[in-house]
Amino acid sequence: MARKKNNNPIYVSPDGGETVYEQLPNGDKILVEQSQIAKDNTQAYDEQEMVGLEAIKLRRKFPALQKAWDKYRTVWHLINEN
C-alpha cells in the first residue's frame, strides 16, 4: 500500500540541519537527508564499543579478533603518522 502524499509536510532536525526528517501526522519520522558529518557521527557512536575494557576482554577471549585488531592498529599508525 502506497503512503499517502502529504501536501504540507513538516520537516524536523534534531541536530541543527545535519539530519532532516519528515514528521508524519502519527508522530513517526522518515529520514529525508543526512549530511556526511551526521553519518560520521553515527558511525563513531556505533564503533565506540570496539574500544575500552570490554573490547579488550573480548579480544583476549578471541585470538583471531586480537590478531585482526593488531593489524588494524599497524595500518592505522602507518597512515596516521605519515
Backbone hydrogen bonds, N-H to C=O, Kabsch-Sander energy under -0.5 kcal/mol:
donor,donor_aa,acceptor,acceptor_aa,energy
7,N,5,K,-0.6
10,I,23,Q,-0.7
12,V,21,Y,-2.6
15,D,19,T,-0.5
16,G,13,S,-0.7
18,E,15,D,-0.8
20,V,33,E,-3.2
21,Y,12,V,-2.9
22,E,30,I,-2.7
23,Q,10,I,-3.5
23,Q,21,Y,-0.6
24,L,22,E,-0.6
24,L,28,D,-3.1
27,G,24,L,-2.1
30,I,22,E,-1.9
32,V,20,V,-3.1
33,E,20,V,-1.7
35,S,18,E,-3.1
39,K,35,S,-2.2
40,D,36,Q,-2.8
41,N,37,I,-2.3
42,T,38,A,-2.1
43,Q,39,K,-2.4
44,A,40,D,-2.6
45,Y,41,N,-2.2
46,D,42,T,-2.4
47,E,43,Q,-2.0
48,Q,44,A,-0.6
48,Q,45,Y,-1.0
49,E,46,D,-0.6
50,M,47,E,-2.0
51,V,48,Q,-1.5
56,I,52,G,-2.1
57,K,53,L,-2.2
58,L,54,E,-2.1
59,R,55,A,-2.4
60,R,56,I,-2.1
61,K,57,K,-1.9
62,F,58,L,-1.9
65,L,62,F,-1.0
66,Q,59,R,-0.6
66,Q,62,F,-1.7
67,K,63,P,-2.6
68,A,64,A,-2.2
69,W,65,L,-2.4
70,D,66,Q,-2.6
71,K,67,K,-1.9
72,Y,68,A,-2.5
73,R,69,W,-2.6
74,T,70,D,-2.1
75,V,71,K,-2.4
76,W,72,Y,-2.9
77,H,73,R,-2.7
78,L,74,T,-2.2
79,I,75,V,-2.3
80,N,76,W,-3.2
81,E,77,H,-2.0
82,N,79,I,-0.9
